[in-house]
């Protein structure tokens, strides 16, 4: 579906694309990727976390989805990034069953699974404990849009996902983490490809993308935005979000119907 000519506009702290059928954004990929390629992509995306300085030890995981087959894969749990090979990736279906792989999948697998099931356009998910974004999450602070760097990547304030209840933690911590993220995005009327990041209270960020590497790029952007936001708040503690018209302009020129950022 092609976007109408109706411009992006701001509602509250977030930007939206609008057309007659409702909220949506233009697809950027055709989704025709086979699972062997996904294995390679997910392995490379996990290894990309290290030079991007998003992880210490094994504190992060990336997954990627092949919508055509309904299969997806994720990093195995507790394996060093340097040792990963495409064959190590654990392949699962959308019921959460392991289809291929001998290693145990990431402990966050059920969070990823829920998000793939709830949002059928997500093609990749990254979860890290990158220090600046995690600082906002641990402080239970959403990440306001203070400048154009943020506006280029995120259509407004990066939301804070509520903390889980004791019952949710007891009944299935990782699954309910995904449920809370889904509730947050839907409650704010946000498309996870238009707002490809959330911060979970007391925990850390999750980012989304068209594919695995796209979600890693959004983690890099989020970490830089959080770092700059923290410095901006140190300089001006009462700083508010940037003006809406500038936020709209920067997001629209990169992601809007008449985007003109980059090469054709
Ligand atoms: Zn975590």
Boltz pocket constraint, residues with backbone or C-beta under 6 A from the ligand:
constraints:
  - pocket:
      binder: B
      contacts: [[A, 127], [A, 128], [A, 129], [A, 203], [A, 204]]
      max_distance: 6.0
